């Protein structure tokens, strides 16, 4: 019903094309992001959906689905490009020098330059 409203769209895609270990069918409800599928396709890192399945436990006793709870970097890039294309910068953009130093420091602290090897803890039932 919400997709009948102006600007709303539902997109479905396979995260496996963007780096997930298995197909991982995913749906997104978006508002005013009509170009998002272009960025999802453009950031695909493989041509075919992986045939592996993320069901059950691995050799170490961890759920195979655990690493699927975090979006692969190529999907994050596609989402960022999709959002950025909707809100383009203009020549009137506020210069970084005019932003509060506390805000700039917080942004610098949040910038990720390396990817870790750990997966965040599950909190099911707690």
C-alpha positions as CSV (number, residue, x, y, z in Angstrom):
1,X,0.0,0.0,0.0
2,X,2.8,2.4,0.8
3,X,4.4,1.9,-2.6
4,X,1.3,3.4,-4.1
5,X,2.3,6.8,-2.5
6,X,4.3,9.2,-4.7
7,X,8.1,8.5,-4.6
8,X,8.0,5.2,-2.8
9,X,9.5,2.1,-4.4
10,X,10.4,-1.4,-3.3
11,X,13.7,-2.8,-4.6
12,X,14.8,-6.4,-4.4
13,X,18.2,-7.6,-5.2
14,X,20.7,-10.3,-4.2
15,X,23.5,-9.2,-1.8
16,X,25.6,-12.0,-3.2
17,X,26.2,-9.9,-6.3
18,X,27.7,-7.3,-4.0
19,X,30.0,-9.5,-2.0
20,X,27.9,-11.6,0.4
21,X,28.8,-15.3,0.6
22,X,25.4,-16.4,-0.5
23,X,22.5,-15.0,-2.5
24,X,20.9,-13.2,0.5
25,X,17.8,-11.9,-1.2
26,X,17.2,-8.4,0.2
27,X,14.4,-5.8,-0.2
28,X,14.5,-2.1,0.4
29,X,11.7,0.3,0.7
30,X,12.9,3.6,-0.6
31,X,11.6,7.1,-1.0
32,X,12.7,9.3,-3.9
33,X,15.7,7.0,-4.7
34,X,14.6,5.9,-8.2
35,X,18.3,5.6,-9.4
36,X,19.2,3.2,-6.6
37,X,19.0,0.1,-8.9
38,X,21.6,1.7,-11.2
39,X,24.1,2.0,-8.3
40,X,23.3,-1.5,-7.1
41,X,24.1,-2.9,-10.5
42,X,27.0,-0.7,-11.0
43,X,28.7,-1.8,-7.8
44,X,28.2,-5.6,-8.4
45,X,31.4,-7.4,-7.9
46,X,30.4,-10.6,-9.7
47,X,28.1,-11.4,-12.6
48,X,26.3,-14.4,-11.1
49,X,24.7,-15.0,-7.7
50,X,26.7,-17.3,-5.4
51,X,25.3,-20.8,-5.2
52,X,26.5,-21.4,-1.7
53,X,24.0,-21.4,1.2
54,X,24.3,-19.8,4.6
55,X,22.3,-22.3,6.6
56,X,23.3,-24.1,9.8
57,X,26.6,-23.9,11.6
58,X,30.2,-23.8,10.4
59,X,33.1,-25.9,11.6
60,X,33.7,-23.6,14.5
61,X,30.1,-23.9,15.7
62,X,29.0,-20.4,14.6
63,X,25.9,-19.7,12.6
64,X,26.7,-19.3,8.9
65,X,24.1,-16.5,8.8
66,X,26.1,-14.4,11.3
67,X,28.3,-12.7,8.7
68,X,25.3,-11.9,6.6
69,X,24.0,-9.4,9.2
70,X,26.5,-6.9,8.1
71,X,26.2,-5.4,4.6
72,X,29.1,-6.1,2.3
73,X,31.3,-3.0,1.4
74,X,30.1,-2.9,-2.2
75,X,26.4,-2.7,-1.0
76,X,27.4,0.2,1.4
77,X,29.1,2.0,-1.5
78,X,26.0,1.5,-3.7
79,X,23.7,2.9,-1.0
80,X,26.0,5.9,-0.4
81,X,26.2,6.7,-4.1
82,X,22.4,6.3,-4.4
83,X,21.8,8.8,-1.5
84,X,24.5,11.2,-2.7
85,X,23.0,11.3,-6.2
86,X,19.7,12.3,-4.7
87,X,21.2,15.1,-2.6
88,X,23.9,16.5,-4.9
89,X,26.3,19.1,-3.6
90,X,26.0,22.6,-5.0
91,X,28.4,25.5,-5.2
92,X,26.6,26.9,-2.2
93,X,27.7,23.9,0.0
94,X,28.9,24.9,3.4
95,X,32.7,24.8,3.6
96,X,34.2,22.4,6.2
97,X,36.0,25.4,7.8
98,X,32.6,26.8,8.8
99,X,31.5,23.7,10.6
100,X,31.9,23.4,14.3
101,X,35.3,21.8,15.3
102,X,33.5,19.2,17.5
103,X,31.4,18.0,14.5
104,X,34.5,17.7,12.3
105,X,36.4,15.8,15.0
106,X,33.4,13.4,15.4
107,X,33.3,12.8,11.6
108,X,37.0,12.1,11.5
109,X,36.7,9.6,14.3
110,X,33.9,7.8,12.5
111,X,35.8,7.5,9.2
112,X,36.6,3.8,8.7
113,X,39.8,3.0,6.7
114,X,40.2,-0.7,7.5
115,X,37.8,-3.6,7.7
116,X,37.9,-5.8,10.8
117,X,37.7,-9.6,10.8
118,X,35.2,-9.8,13.7
119,X,31.5,-10.0,13.5
120,X,29.4,-8.2,16.1
121,X,27.8,-10.3,18.8
122,X,24.3,-11.6,18.6
123,X,21.9,-10.6,21.2
124,X,19.0,-12.9,20.5
125,X,16.8,-13.5,23.6
126,X,18.7,-11.1,25.9
